[in-house]
Amino acid sequence: MTKEQFILKLHEIGAIKFGSFILKSGLVSPFYIDLRDTISRPKLLEGMAKLLANKIQELSFDIITGIPYTALPMASLVADILKKPLVYRRKEEKAYGTAKSIIGTFESGATCVVIDDLITTGESKIETAEHYEKEGVKINDFLVLIDRSSKGTEILAKHGYNLHAVITLDEILETLRSNNLINSDVINQVSDFTNSLSEPEIASSELDYNTLTKKLLACMKRKQSNLILSLDVSCAKTFFEILDKTAKHIVMLKTHIDIIDNFEPKFIEKLRKYSQKFDFLIFEDRKFADIGSTVRKQYRNGIYRIADWAEFITVHTVAGEGIIKGLFDGISDRSCFLLARMSAKENLINETYTRKTIEIGRKNTSVVSGYIGHGKDVADIQRFKSRIPKGQLLLMPGVQLERGSDAMGQQYITVEEAVEGGADCVIVGRGIISGDNPDELAVQYQARGWSAYQKRTGQK
């Protein structure tokens, strides 16, 4: 099978589509290539495997793997053609038996070629490599059938990997155009999309933010700060003593109203006065996670009546999209951040949950200002940020002046790492309130966070 025959066959069976599609990365693409159903077409699958095997037969490697699920049948056939052992990584974590994450026999230090069907942003490739490398497997090369990215080779090269592609997106477009299967308008739409993947971050003034997000961004600019203080203390007196020292340095205050001892309504009255006096927003970190009818009552009623005074709240999406409607129907001038990742070691949020959370947020931009999520380093945060729709923000907890962890399993990265990776605001709690001089620490976090933000975005 030639490359042209392969392209035309994919178009014939509907594996190449044009329109509007949400990719795994969360990006909205004007085209979609879906090779999953090729497993039911033996001759086509065999032809694909031969194209792949021919591309890497001169490389030096010990084992072969495929990224689940689409690439596994291809990798199996390629392994058979080249007479190389096959291994694969479980897509879902196994919590019983040996709990092995990689299935197959291999020796520590073995070199592995990773096969996948496509590449767009390179995110899943890098994640896969990191998992294998933790198990002592060396990854040098990725092999894909189709490179539909604009800079796939450069993206992987930055992380020390080589990309080998059987077919490029340009070859697909040219083959379909020459056979009168698409026109120049379609080609231009596809080119604009792929080029946008490598464009620099858009200035905030050019994006369509919801009302509360605009309010937060305006406050950030006024105060030259992207610092959110997590003031998790139970004594009201101590709460306001710390706030007196730090309020002028923060853009938003994150509260846990239910940990305040002997709570009285006058606490909220005083908090709102501080908010007005020191020009910061209020973010009640009540992590709503129940069905719509229940969270509606939790948000609007009871002794705290959170909807009356907190501009932002935190929402878990474990209950599904209905929680958004339950919280915000009939409410104006309020917004939320969805918890998409956690900084606690061994937390149970996985990549599927993160993607679905971002998709819920994408469909509810009027009341979802962004996401809360952690990353282990700059590259990991950048991959996470690339999924977030334009017009929504990333708030990052687990940030301190120095890297480290605590006895409770909390993982910390530096302010600069968080913001360089894509965090718009950093959430800091114990790093400030546990110190002898909270005001001095707040000054440091504000200065370092805003400096990193200016460097990344060009904000003045």
N, C-alpha and C positions, 0 to 999 in steps of 0.2 A: 504494500500500500504506500503510495506517495503522499507527501504532505498535502498536496492539493486535493487528492481524492479523500483524504481524511477530513479536511475542512468542509468539503462539499457534503460529505456524508453526515457530519455533525449538524449542518444546516438542514439537511433533508429530514432528520429525525427530530428536529426541534430542540437540539441541545444548545444552539446559539439563538438567543432571543434578544429583541430590541424593544425598549419601552421604558418602564421605571421600576427598579427593583432595589430592595434593601439587602445589602450584602451582610455576611457574617460580621464584618468589622463595624457595621452600623451605618456605613455610607450608603447613599442613594445613588444608584448607577443607572445610566441610560441603556445598558446592555447587561445580559446575564448569560453565563456559560455554565450549563449543568450537565456533568458527565456521569451522574449517578446511574442512569438507566442503561448505560453502555454495558453493564454487567450481564444484561439479558440478551446481548447481541454478540455471540461467541466470535464471529469472524472479525467484527469491529474491535472487540476487546483484544483479540490476538494481534491485530494490526497495530493497535496502540502500544502493546507491550514490546513489539519488535522495534517500533520507532524509539521507544525509551531505551531499550537495551543497546541499540546501535549508538545512541548518544553518549553512553558512559562506558562502553566496553573497554576503552583504553585507560580509564581511571584505575587507580590502585585503592582497593578497599576490601574489608573483610566480611562485612555483613550488609544486608539491605533491610530497610524498613519503609513502610508507607504510613502516611498520616490518616487515621480513621476519619470517615469510613470509605469514602470514594476511592482513595488511592490504594487501599489494601489489596483488592483483587489484582490491580495492575502490578503492584510490587511483588505479589506472589508469582505472577507469570514471568516477570523480569528476573526474579531470583532463580526460577527454574531454567530460563534460557541461559543465564550466565553461570549457573551452577554455584550459586552463593547462598549461604544460610539466610533465612528470613527471621526477623524479630519484629515485634510490634508493641506499642505502648497502649495500655488500656485507656480508653477515653473517659470512662467512669472509674472513680476510685473504688477499690475493693476493700471492704471493711471486715473480711473474714478470711479464714484459711491462712495462706502464707502472706496475703496482702501484697503480692508482687505487683509492681507497676509496669514492668516490661516483661513480656512473655517471649520465651525462646532462650537458646543457649548461646552465650557469648562470654568472652574473657575481658577482664578489665584492660582498657587500653586499645580495644578493638576499634577499627575505623569503620564508620557506617555511612552509607549513602542514603539520604532521605528522599523518598519519592512522594510527590503530591500531584494533584491534577492541575492546579492553577496557582498563580500568585497575583495578589492585588497590592497589599500593603506589606507583606512579609511577616506580619504579626504571628500567625500560627506557626510559621517555620521557626522563628526565633524561640518561641515558647517550647516547641518540640525539642529543639537542640538543647535548651537549658535542662530539660528533664532528663534527656539521655546523658548529658555530660555529668549530671549529679550521680548517675549510676556507673561512671567510669568509661563511658563510650565516647570516642572522639568523632566529632562531626566536622567535615571539611566542605562537603558538597551537597547541594540540593538539586534535584532533578524534577522539572515540571513538564507536563505536556504543553501547557499554554502559559506564556507570560503575558498577562493582560494589564500589567502595571506600566507606568511610564519610566520608572527608575528602579525596577526590581533588583537588577544587578548591583546598583550602587547601594541600595538599602541593606542588602545582605552583606556586601563587602565591608560596610562600616562595622559590622559585628564579626568580621573575620571569616565569612563564608563565601563560597563560590556558587553562583547560580548557573545551571545548564537548562536551557529551554528548547524543546523540540520545535515549537512554533511560537511566533510572536503575534501580538494583537495586530500589528501593522500587516503582517502576512495574511491574517484572516480577513481583514477589511479589504485588502487589495484583491484577494481571490474572489470574495463575494461581489465586489464592485465589477471586476472584469467579467464576471458571469451574470451581470445585471440582476443581482439579488438584493443589493442595497444601493442607495443613492448618496450623493455628496453631503446632503443634509445630515444623514445618519452618521456618516464618517466624522463630520465636524462636531456633532454632539458627543461622540465617543472620545474624540481627541481632547475636547474641552474638559471632560471629566477626568481623564487620566492625567492631564497636565495639572489639574487642580490639586491632585494628591500630594504634589511636592511644593505647592505654593506656601509662602510664609504666612504666619498667623495674621488674620485680618484685624485691623484696629477696631476696638470696641465700639467706636462711634458709627462704624459702618454696618453693624449687625442689628438684627431685629430682636431685641430683648423684651421680656414682659415688663410690666410696670414696676414690680418690686425689684427685679434684677437691675433695671435702670437706676432705681433709687439707691441700691447698694453700690453700683459702679460710680455714681455721682459722689457718694459719700467717700469712697476710696480715693477719688481724685482730690476732693476737698482736703482730706486729712492726710494725704500722701501715706496711706497705710493699707495693707491687705491683711492685717492681723485680727484674728477672731480670738477673743479670750474665753476659754472654757472655765467658768467660775463655779466649780463643783465643791462648794462648802455648804455645810448644813446650818451653820450659825448665821442668822441674819445680820448681826452686828459685824461679824468678820467679813461677810459678803460685801457690805458697803464700805468697810474700811479698805479692803483691797481695791474695790472699784474707784474709790476716791483717788488712789495712787496711779491707776492704770487707764482710766476711762478716756483721757485725752489722746491716748496712743492707739486705740482700737477702732475698728470700723464696725464691728458687730460684737455683741455679747451673747455667748451661748450659755443658757441656763438649764438647770434641772430643778424646776420649781417644786417637785414632789420630795426633794430631799431636805427642804428647809424645815427645821424644827419649829413647832408652834406657829405654823403659817397663819397669817392674817391678811385680809384684803389690802391693808395699808402698805404691805410689802410691795404689791404691784403698783400702787399709787406712787410710792417713792421711786421705784425702778423706772417708771415712765418719765418722771421728772428728771432723773439722771440722764435718760436717753435723749431728752430734749436739750438739756443743759450742755452735755458733752458731745452731742451729735454722733450717736451710734445707733445701730438698729438692734432689735432684740430677736434672738434665735432660740426658741425653746426646744431643747433637744428631747422632747417627748417622742420616742420612736413608735409612732402609730403602726400597728401591725395586725389589726383585726378586720372583721367584715365591715362593710360600709356603714350599716346602721349603728354598729357599736362605736366605731371611731368618730362618727358624727356627734354622738353624745359625749364622748371623752374630750373632744375638741371644743365643743361649744358650751357644755354644761358642767355640773359639779362645782366644787369649791374654787377651782382654778380658772375656769372659763378662759382657756388659752387663746381662743380665737379673738377675744376682745383686745388683747395687748401685744401678742407676739407676731411680728411681721412674717417670720419664717418658722417652720417646724421641720422635723425629720420624719421620713416615712420609709418603712420597710415595704417591699412589694410582694412579700410572701403570700398575701391574700389575693393578689392579682390586681388588675387595673381598676376594679370596682372601688377600691379604697380611695382613689383620687376623687371620684364622684361623691362618695360618702362624706369626705372631708370638706370639699370646696363648693358643692352646689349651693347657690344662693349666698355665697360669701364673696365679698369684693376686697381688693387691696390686701390680699394675703397670698403667700406662695410657700413652696417647700423645696427641700433637697432630698433626693432619694438615696438611700444607703446602698451603694453598688459594690463596695469592697470594704474589708475591715483590716485593721492593723494588728489585731490580736493573733498571736501565733496559733495555728491549727484551727482557725475559724472555719465554719462549714460553707461559706459562700464560695461557689465555684464559678467558672467562666460562663457557663450557660446561664446561671442566675444573673450575672452581671450584664450579659447581653440583653436578656429579657427585661431587666430593670431599665436599661437605657432606652429600649424600644418603647416601654410604657411612658417614659419621660418625653420621648420624641413626639408622641401623640397627644401630649398634654402640656404643651409649652406655655400656655397662659397661666398655669399655676405650678409649674415645675421649673425652678430657676437653675437647677443643675443637680450635681451628684456629690456625694461624699465618698471618698475612696482613698486607699493607701497604695503605695508602690514601694518596691524594695530598693529601687535605684532609678536614676534618671531615665534610662532606656525603657524600663518597665512602666514608668509613669507616662512617658511619651506614647507608648503603645495604647495605654488606657485612655489618654486624652484624645488620641486620634479617633476614637469611637464616639466621642461626645458630640452631639449636634452643635453646629454653630448657633450662637445665641444662648447657650447654656454654659454654666460655670462648673469648675471643679474645686471643691473645698477639700483640703487634705489635713487629716489628723495625724498623730504619730510623728510630730515634728518637734525637734529640739535644736539647740545650738550645736550639739555634737551628736554623732551617730551612737546607737546603743540599744539596750533593751532593759526591761525591768523584771522583777521576780514574778510578775503576773503574766508574763508572756507578751507584753506590749513591745512592738518593734518601732524604733525611732530612726528617722533619717534627718538630714540637716535641712534648714530653711532653704538654702540655695539649691539643694538637690530637688526638693519638692517643687519650687517655683520654676526652675530651669526645665523640669520635666513637663510642666504644664499647669500646675496648681495656680488658681487665680487668687485664692486666699488660703492662709495656713491657720489651723486651729491649734492653739497652745493652751494647755491647762497647767499641769504640775510644773512644767518648765518655768512658769512665772510665779504661780501662787505658792509654790513650796519653797521659794527662795527667801532669803533674808530681806532682800530689797526688790519687791515686785515692780516698783516703778522703774528702776534701772534696767531690770531684765526686759520689761515691756519696751523700753526705748531701743534696746538691742534688737529684739525681734522685729519691731516696726522698721528700723533702719535697714536691717539685712533683708527682710522680706520685700520691702518696697524697692530697694536697689536691684534685687534679682528680677522683680516684676518689670521694672523699667528697662532693664537689659534685654529681657525676652520680648517684650511687646513694643518697645519704643515709646511707652507712656511717659509723659513729662509732668 
